[in-house]
Amino acid sequence: MLDLFADAEPWQEALAPGAVILRRFALSRADTLLGGINDVAAVSPFRHMITPGGYTMSVAMTNCGKLGWATNARGYLYAAQDPITGNPWPPMPAVFQSLCHDAAMTAGYAEFVPDACLVNRYAVGAKLSLHQDKDEPDLRAPIVSVSLGLPAVFQFGGLQRNDPLQRLLLEHGDVVVWGGVSRLFYHGIQPLKPGVHPQTGEFRYNLTFRQAAYSE
């Protein structure tokens, strides 16, 4: 378990061209990040979205920022309003923005400015099937993904669904950044195993920062 190195300074692990794991990068800001999640969920509650095919996702989700990721009968989209509340998504907390900026800078994406943050909550057994993040109009921008709470196995493949997969344990405070040639690589999360984390209980949280509007 990587928790053996929980007291170590943050370090980097190359994942693929344009992709890196920043181990423990968010650890020092974890309490504030979790507080930000609570603030977001108080305005736009977690919900289990239904895919266009009628499948209820096992991961509970909400959003913050100018745009939020959502689903409807026609597919996946970014919307300025929460379809449940009818109000704009809550603003992105300052700690979210600063962490994303620092992680993107460290990974070599100094120009990245996210306008959307998808917040995922995993309970035991929840998973995210292999997929590509391709609903964004400008694929030059990277993805910044922050793990908080229980550990999970992250799968990272290639441009084809059947490409070989790397399976990597992500733990509390780890950040994955990918872009460039690996921007459309397939990835997912294996079913969450039972456990109790001192800060998040029986849950794992994930913050996924994206640029959802086209930028010149």
Residue, then its C-alpha position, 0 to 999 in steps of 0.5 A: m500500500l502506498d500509505l506506507f509513504a504517507d509522510a513522504e514528500p510529494w513525488q511524481e510518477a510518469l504515466a504516459p507521454g503527457a500524463v503524470i501522477l503527482r503522488r500526495f500533491a493535494l494531501s496538505r490541502a485535503d481538509t479544505l478541499l473536503g470542506g469545499i466539496n461539502d459547500v458545493a453539495a449543499v447547493s447542488p446535491f449529489r445525484h446518480m445520473i442516468t445515461p442516455g441508454g437508461y443506466t443509472m450510474s453507480v457514482a454519485m455526482t455534482n458539479c461546480g464552476k461556470l459549466g457542469w457535466a450532465t446527461n439527458a436522453r440525447g447524450y452527455l453535455y455541459a450546461a450552465q445550470d443544474p438540471i435539478t435545482g434550475n440554478p447555476w452550478p455553485p462557483m468553484p471554491a478558491v482552494f479547488q482553483s489554486l490546487c488545479h493551477d498548481a498541479a497543472m503547472t507542475a505537470g507542464y500545462a501552465e496555461f490550463v484554466p478550468d471552467a468546470c469541476l465534476v465532483n464524484r462520490y464513490a461508495v463501496g462497489a461504485k465504479l467508472s467504466l472505461h471511457q474517454d473524456k471527449d465531450e469538451p470542444d477543445l482537446r488541447a486542454p488537459i484533465v486534472s483529477v484529484s483523489l480524496g478518501l478511500p483508495a481506488v484502482f485507476q485504469f489507464g489505457g490507450l486510444q483504443r478501448n482494447d489497448p493494454l491497461q495500467r492499473l494503479l492504486l490512487e490514494h488520498g491526496d494523489v493527483v493525475v494529470w493527462g493531456g497532449v497525446s494521451r488526452l483521449f486515452y481510455h481510463g476508468i475506476q475499478p469497483l471501490k473496495p470496503g474501507v473506512h477513511p478517517q476523513t471521508g468515512e466509507f467514501r472516495y471523492n474525486l475532483t475532475f477539472r476540465q475546460a468545457a468551453y472552447s478557448e482561443 
